[in-house]
């Protein structure tokens, strides 16, 4: 089951979150430091969601943030980071993602979106029903 953490609960899971952020940081992507992300989690700008199995074993977590869609009045829920703490089944991830989808719908978000360079993440997104037809293009300046 996926649980939305309150700001005061973040510190309990911070060791898992920090390691995952450090492992996924990529030199050619300008991402915030783990300390900056922690600040945003504590002030409510970002939200952390933790997926736990029936034995309370942490299986995954999401860090999300609301953003206004460019050129639109709608809000999107961006998955800023996805971390897998242990190899979990696709069924487990689907159940967790379903909770995130219900939350987004209940809170008026137009869509959930994310970005990645990792093939494994793309495979998981496809298995979760993500639309991979849009390409996000960047140019360094």
Secondary structure as GFF3:
##gff-version 3
##sequence-region A 1 141
A	DSSP	beta_strand	2	4	.	.	.	ID=ss1
A	DSSP	three_ten_helix	7	9	.	.	.	ID=ss2
A	DSSP	alpha_helix	10	24	.	.	.	ID=ss3
A	DSSP	alpha_helix	34	43	.	.	.	ID=ss4
A	DSSP	beta_strand	47	52	.	.	.	ID=ss5
A	DSSP	beta_strand	58	68	.	.	.	ID=ss6
A	DSSP	beta_strand	75	84	.	.	.	ID=ss7
A	DSSP	alpha_helix	90	106	.	.	.	ID=ss8
A	DSSP	beta_strand	109	114	.	.	.	ID=ss9
A	DSSP	alpha_helix	119	127	.	.	.	ID=ss10
###
